[in-house]
Amino acid sequence: MTVRTGRDVLGIPGPTTIPDEVLSAMHRPAIQIYTGELVEYTDSILRDLKGIFRTEGRAYIYASNGHGAWEAALTNVLSRGDRVLVLESGRFAHNWGEMARMLGVEIETLEGTWRHAVDPAAVEERLRADTEGRIKAILVVQIDTASGVVNDIPAIRAAIDAAGHDALFLVDTIASLACMPFEMDAWKIDVTVSAAQKGLMTPPGLGFVAANDKALAAHKTADLRTLYWDWTAREGELHYQKYCGTPPEHLLFGQRAALDILLGEGLENAWNRHRLLAGATHRAVETWAEGGAIEFNILDPQSRSASITAVLVGGGFDVAAIQAYCLDKCNVTVGGGIGDLKGKALRIAHMGYANAPMVLGMLASIDMALKALKIPHGPGAIQAAVDYLGENVPA
């Protein structure tokens, strides 16, 4: 017996739910790539991306996922033998650093844990010790979707400044852009990386990079540059040069529609919506945790992200059984742990094209699974989430 007939609910931290308007925008014939309508798509998307990044710098679009955007950022500002400092707080800054290692860059990791945000004081201490200026760049994610942490980017920037260090500051916003406040210029970020499939509500396949003047100056002497990722090549006069070949037309059609939805809502309103949905999720998890088998992965409440919540399942209970129940009985797909949390955690996404009924329904399905599988949990989690929203979304 199931209650799954009906529309599916996708609750994984990327790809996220695609709006019908985005799918409809992509359902059209291809057009020519040299002049006219597609040029206008490119120009408008680049313009609006700069507004979402909050930068006066340059923006670039790649036919790639977020990992491709990582490589674009690295190859455009670094040279072989450069040293970068990777700020660990989960899986993805580490993986970004490993990509740099394969490109010929020396990697140093400021070790952290999967349960805490990056410590700005530790960043300052390490940079003060780098008296020879060997560290050329710092890599960090704003939100890590493996651990569920949010790092305090302005505080890390302040630590870099306090140390008087000149390293480039590279920030991954793949899981945070349009989901929480981000101010590239105000926070003095040199290179920002993002992608289409999370807060920007478009199918995977578009990566984005923004660069300020300091990054563009470093680009002039970088020797990791390759034609596909190269910023200079993408600033050529011909439209197809912006993509190093044929543009990903239908993804651009979809991204334009998604940006229209986002900007129609208002960027700050989108940030607030994510904050509220995260708050409701956190209230539910707090209640489940009263039973002893469930707990937050991220210990500090202030370091729990607005786009994804990682939930540890202890007591020998099977995370996969919870996921299977939600999918088979309710048509709800809940994320599982990856990396160090594989088989140990659920990852509940509340990002992108998400609203209160979607998130409450997902939480209720997990609540059903906990009850059906006889996993100890505090009662009243869904009511707690509803109460939170009722208290914080005024009439």
N, C-alpha and C positions, 0 to 999 in steps of 0.2 A: 504494500500500500504506500502511495506517495501523494504529495501535494505539489508536484513539480510542474504540472501543465501550465503553460503561460510563458511570458517572456523571461529569458535568463537574466541573472544578475551577476555581473563580473566584478569580483571584489579583490582582484590581484593588483599589486603595485606596478602595473604596466605590462602590456598595453591596457589602457583603461577604456571605459565605455565610449563608443564613438557616437556622437549625436546624429540623429536622422538627417539633419540639414547638411552635415558634412558628407555623409554617405551619398546623399542626393546630388550634392555639388560635384562629386567625383564621377557620377554616372552620366557621362557626356562624351561626345567624340573628341578625339585628339585634334589639336590645332597646330598651326605652324609656329616655329620656335624663334624666328628671327626678328619680327617686328610686331607691333600691334598689341593685341589683347594680352598675350602672355608676358610681354615686357611690363605691362601695367600691373599684372599679378606680382611679378618679382619686385618691382619698385614699391608697391604698397605693403607687401609682406616685410621687406627689409625695413621700411619706415616704421611699421607698427612694432616689429621686434625690438628696435632700438628703444621705443617707448616702454615696452614691457621690461626690457633689461634695465631701463632707466639710465641710458648712456647717450652721450653725444659722439661716441666713438664709431667705429666701423662694425657692420654686421655682415655675416657670411652664411649662406645656405649650402648644405651639402646633401647629396643623395646618399645618406648613410644612417645608421642608427647612432645612438649616443657614443658608442665606442669609437666610431669613425670620427665624431667630433672631438673626442679625446685626442686622437692621433693628429687631427688638424691643429689643435691648440699646441701640442708639443712640437711638431715639426716646424711650425712657423716662427717659434721664438727661441729654440734651443739648438745647441751644437753638440757634436760628439765629444764625450768626455766631460760635459757639464755635470754638475751635481744638483739634484733636486731633493728637497725635503718633503716627504710624504707624511701627512698628518692622519694617523690611523684612528678610526672610530667605527670600524665595521669592515665591509668587504671592498667597497668600490674605490676609495682612494688608494688602497693597496693595489687593486687591479690596474688602476691608471698608472701607478708607479711601475708595475711590471711591464706595461706597454712601453714606457719610457726606457726601461732597461733593455728591452729587445731592440730599441732604436739606437742603442749605443750611449745612453745616458747613465751616469752613476747615481744610484739610488741610496738615500739614507731615510730610514723610517723613524719618526718620532712615535714610539710605541704607545698605544692606548689599549683600551678594552672595548669589547662589543656592548658594554653596559653603561658607558659614560661618553659624554661629549669630549672633544679635544679640549685640553687644558691650556688656555692662553698663556698662563704663567710659564708653563713648560716650553711653549713656543718661544717666548721672550728669552728664557734662559739659554736655550740652544743657539738662538741667533746671536746673542751677545758673545757666546763662546766662539763664533765663527769670525774671528778677527781678520782672517785673510779674505773673507768674502767669497769662499768657495761655493757656497750655496747660491745658485743662480735663479731658482724658482721654488715656490712652495705650492704643493698640491693639496686641496682639501675639497670635500663635498659639503654642501649646505645641509642636505638630508641624505642619509644612507638608508636605502630601502631594505638592506639586509638586517640591520640592527634596529632600525626605527628611530635613530637619533637625529636631532637637529643640532648643528654646530653654530656657535655664536660668531658669525662672520665679522661683524664690526669689532668685537672684542679681540679676535685674532689679528685683524688689521691694526688695532691699537697696540697689540704686543709687538708686531713687526716694527711699527713706528718707534715704540719705546726702546727697542733694541738698536735703532738707527740703522737698520739693515736695508739694503737696496734690492733684494731679491724680487723678482716678479711674483705677483700673487695671482694664482690661477684657481678659480672656483667652479666646481661642477654644480649646476642647478637643475640637472635633469629631473629630479624628483621634487623640486621646490618651486621652479619658475611658475608664476601665476597661482601658486598655492599658499604663498606666505610672502611677507615683505622682502623685497630684494632691491638694493639701490647700488648699482654698479659704480657709478661715478662718485656718489656721496661716500661710499665705503672704500674708495680708492682701490678697486679691483682692476687688475690689468687685463686679464683674459677671463671671459665667462663662457662656459660650455652648457648647452642644453639640447633637448631633442623634442620631437613632436608628440610622442605617444603617451605622455602623462598629463600634466596640467594643461598642455596645449591641445589636447582632445582630438588628435589626428592619428591615423594609423602609423605604425612604425615605418621609418624610411627617410625621415628628414632629420638631419643634425644641424645645430646652429652654434656659431661662435661669434662672440663680440670682443673687440680689441680696442684698447685706448692708445693714446699717443706713445706712451712708454713701451707698450708691446709692439707697436708698429715700428718703433725705432730699433728694438731688438731684432725684429724680423729682417732688417736690412743685412745683418751679419750672421744670421742663423744658417748653419750648414746642413741641417736636417731637412731642408725644404725639398719637396717633391712636387711635380707638376700638378697632380690631382688636388692636393690640399692647399697649394700655394696661394696666399692672399694676393700677391702682386698679379699673378696670372688671372685671378678672378676679378680684378679691377680693370680688365681690358674693355675696349669700346664695344665689342660685339656681345650681344645678349647671351649667346651660348657659352661664352667664356666664363660667365658667372657660375657655371656648373661644370666647367671643364668638359663640355660636350652636351648631349641632349638633356634638357631639363626634365626633372621628374614631374611632368605636367599634372597628372591627376592627383598626386599628393599636394601639389601647389593649389589646385582647385579646392581640395579639402581643407588645407591649412587656412586659406583665405576665409572660408565659411566659419571655421572654428574661431579665428581671430575676431570675426564679426560678432559671434556669440559672446566671446569673452569681453570685448570692448563695449558691447551693448549692455552687459551686466555691470561693467565698471571694474577695473583692476582691483581697487581697494575693496569693493564689495565681494569680489571673488576671494580675496585673502580672508575676509571676515567669514564668508560661508565655510571655507575650509577650517578655520579656527573653531567654529561652532560644531561642525560635524566631528572634528577630532575631539572636542570636549565631550560630546555625547558618547563617543566610543570609549573614551577614557573613563567616564563615569560607569559605563557598563562593565568594563574590565575590573575596575575597583571593586565592584559588587561581586563579580565572579570570584575574585581573589579571596574573598572571605571564606571560601570552602577549602582552601589550602592547596589545591592542585594547579591553580592558575596564578600567574604573576606577570607583571610587566617585565620585558627584557630591560628597558631603560629605567634605571633606578630613580633618577632625579626627575620629578614631574615637569620641571621647566625645560628639560632636554628631550621631551617626547614630541615627535614631529607632528605637523599639521596634516600630513598627507598619508602616513602609514603608521600603524601601531603593531609592533611585534610583541606577541604574547607567548610566554613560555608555558608549556604543559608538562607538569611533573607527575610524580607518583607512578611512573611506569605506564601511564595511559598513552594510547596510540594517536598521534596527531593525524596520521593518514586516515584513521577511522572517522575522525571529526570531519575532515575534508570530504570523504566519500559520502557520509550521511548528508551533508549540506548539498552536495551536487546531486546525488541519486534521489533524495527525497524532496528537495526544495528547489532544485535548479539554481543553486547559488554556488559560485566558484570562489573559494577562499584560498588565499595564498598560503603556502607552506614555507618553513624556514629553509634558508640556503646557507652555504658555507658552514661556519661553525655552528649554526642553528639548525642545520638539516636534520629533520626528524624530531626536533625538539620544540618547534614553535609554529604558531600560526602567524601569518602576516595579513592584517586586516587593512585594506586600502580604503581611503575616503578622500580620493583626489579626482580632479578633472571634472567630468560631467556627472556630478553626484549631487543628490539632494537628500533631504531628511527621510522620505519614505524608502529610498534605496538603502541608505545606511541602517535605518531602523530595521528594515526587513532582513538585511544581512546579519545584524546582531541577533535578531530573533531566531534566525535559522541556526546560528551557532548555539544559542541558548537551548533550542530544541535538541540539538545533537548532544550537548552536555547532559541533558536530562535522559535522553533515550539510551545513551551509552553509560549512564550511571557514573559519570565523572563528577566528583565533588565540586560544588560551586555555590556561591552565595545566591540566594533567591532574590528576585526583583530587579535584575539587571536592566531589563528593557524599560521598566517603569522609571528606573533611575535615569536612563538616557532621555526618555520623554520628559521627565521633570526638568532635567538640565536645559533642554531646548525650550520648554515652556517658560522657564525662568529667564532665559537669555534672548529669546526672540519675542519682543513685545508685540502686543496687538496693534 
